[in-house]
């Protein structure tokens, strides 16, 4: 499912306009992105948790030249599904 199909599903399920559905979906995504940018953890019971993981700098290798390079540290979003979702997916 992509964003467009999510909007369409919301429109059909709630019987609201496509514009209202799009605003709902975009506001939820914007709120989630803002929370993650602040370093907050997001927990949606029965679905998943989202958090930012920090990775330390490390030494890597350029695959083209084989030269050792320094890779700077970074922060990346991390998704972990809950047990209830795991069970739904595996049935």
C-alpha positions in Angstrom: 0.0 0.0 0.0 1.3 3.4 -0.8 0.2 6.9 0.4 -2.4 7.3 -2.4 -4.0 3.9 -1.6 -4.1 4.8 2.1 -5.9 8.0 1.3 -8.3 6.2 -0.9 -9.0 3.6 1.8 -9.6 6.3 4.4 -12.0 8.0 2.0 -14.0 4.8 1.5 -14.0 3.7 5.1 -15.0 7.0 6.7 -17.1 8.4 3.8 -15.2 11.7 3.8 -13.8 13.6 0.8 -10.5 12.7 -0.7 -9.1 16.2 0.2 -10.0 15.6 3.9 -8.4 12.2 3.8 -5.3 13.5 2.2 -5.0 16.2 4.9 -5.5 13.7 7.7 -2.8 11.4 6.3 -0.4 14.2 5.7 -0.9 15.7 9.2 -0.3 12.3 10.8 2.9 11.8 8.8 4.0 15.4 9.6 3.4 14.9 13.3 5.3 11.7 13.3 8.3 13.2 11.4 8.4 16.2 13.7 8.4 13.9 16.8 11.2 11.8 15.4 13.2 14.9 14.4 13.0 16.0 18.1 14.3 12.6 19.2 11.0 11.4 20.6 9.8 7.8 20.4 6.5 7.0 18.8 4.4 4.0 20.0 1.3 3.0 18.3 -0.2 0.1 20.3 -1.1 -2.9 18.3 1.1 -1.8 15.4 4.7 -0.6 16.0 7.2 1.7 17.6 9.4 4.2 15.8 12.5 5.7 17.3 15.8 7.3 16.2 18.9 5.1 16.5 22.3 6.8 16.7 25.2 5.1 14.9 28.8 5.9 15.9 31.4 6.8 13.3 33.3 3.9 11.8 36.0 3.1 9.3 34.7 1.8 6.1 36.2 0.8 2.7 35.5 2.5 -0.7 34.3 -0.5 -2.7 35.6 1.0 -6.0 39.2 1.8 -4.9 39.5 -0.3 -1.7 40.7 2.8 0.1 39.9 3.1 3.8 37.5 6.0 4.6 36.0 7.4 7.7 32.2 7.2 7.8 30.7 9.8 10.1 28.1 9.0 12.7 24.4 9.3 11.8 20.9 9.0 13.1 18.4 6.8 11.3 14.7 6.0 12.0 14.1 2.5 13.3 10.8 0.6 13.0 9.9 -2.3 15.2 6.6 -4.1 14.8 4.7 -5.3 17.9 3.9 -8.9 18.6 0.3 -8.5 17.7 1.2 -7.3 14.2 3.8 -10.1 13.9 1.0 -12.7 14.6 -1.3 -11.1 12.1 1.3 -11.2 9.4 2.3 -14.8 10.2 -1.2 -16.3 10.2 
